[in-house]
Amino acid sequence: MSENVGLIIYPVPSLVATLLNRERTKGSPLTEEEVIQIRDTCPAIAMPPDVARQVDESRGYRDIDPENCWEEWQRARKELTES
């Protein structure tokens, strides 16, 4: 039963990409409640942390932390919408 020890829940596609897509579709900023609801219902898989780091490296960016998604989304959103 110890085979699940050390696994993390990893959103696929990335949570930041999903939130950005949903916000663009909505046409206005997502609310905190919407961000939490999206986080709670987005597709995800369990993987070891080292595999998650490899996925981040292959993507070229680190996804936002689901546990702090609202705060991290606010920072990421600012960076993504200023470009």
C-alpha positions in Angstrom: 0.0 0.0 0.0 3.0 2.3 0.3 3.2 2.8 -3.5 1.1 6.1 -3.3 3.5 7.7 -0.8 5.1 10.8 -2.2 2.8 11.3 -5.1 1.4 14.7 -5.8 -1.7 15.7 -7.7 -0.6 17.4 -10.9 -3.2 19.2 -13.2 -3.0 18.2 -16.8 -3.2 20.5 -18.8 -1.5 22.9 -16.5 -3.7 24.9 -14.1 -2.3 28.2 -15.3 -3.1 27.4 -18.9 -6.6 26.2 -17.9 -7.3 29.4 -15.9 -6.0 31.6 -18.7 -8.2 29.8 -21.3 -11.3 30.1 -19.1 -10.7 33.8 -18.4 -10.3 34.5 -22.1 -13.5 32.6 -22.9 -15.3 34.5 -20.1 -14.0 37.8 -21.3 -13.4 39.2 -17.8 -11.3 38.3 -14.8 -12.2 35.1 -12.9 -13.4 35.5 -9.4 -11.8 33.6 -6.5 -14.7 31.3 -6.4 -14.4 30.5 -10.1 -10.6 29.8 -9.7 -11.3 27.4 -6.8 -14.1 25.7 -8.7 -11.9 25.2 -11.8 -9.0 23.9 -9.6 -11.3 21.5 -7.9 -12.7 20.1 -11.2 -9.8 20.2 -13.6 -8.3 17.0 -14.9 -5.2 15.9 -12.9 -3.0 12.9 -12.4 -0.9 11.6 -9.5 2.9 11.6 -10.1 6.1 11.6 -8.1 7.6 15.1 -7.5 10.6 14.4 -9.7 8.4 13.5 -12.7 6.4 16.7 -12.1 9.7 18.7 -12.3 10.5 17.0 -15.5 7.1 17.9 -17.0 7.6 21.5 -15.8 11.0 21.5 -17.5 9.6 20.2 -20.8 6.8 22.8 -20.7 9.3 25.6 -20.0 7.5 26.9 -17.0 6.4 25.8 -13.5 2.7 25.5 -13.0 0.9 27.4 -10.2 0.5 25.5 -6.9 -3.1 24.2 -6.5 -2.9 24.9 -2.8 -2.2 28.6 -3.3 -4.0 28.9 -6.7 -5.8 32.2 -6.1 -2.7 34.1 -5.0 -0.4 32.5 -7.6 -3.1 33.0 -10.3 -3.2 36.8 -9.5 0.6 37.0 -10.0 0.6 34.8 -13.2 -2.4 36.7 -14.6 -0.7 40.0 -14.3 2.4 38.7 -16.1 0.4 37.0 -18.8 -1.9 39.9 -19.5 0.9 42.6 -19.6 2.5 41.0 -22.6 
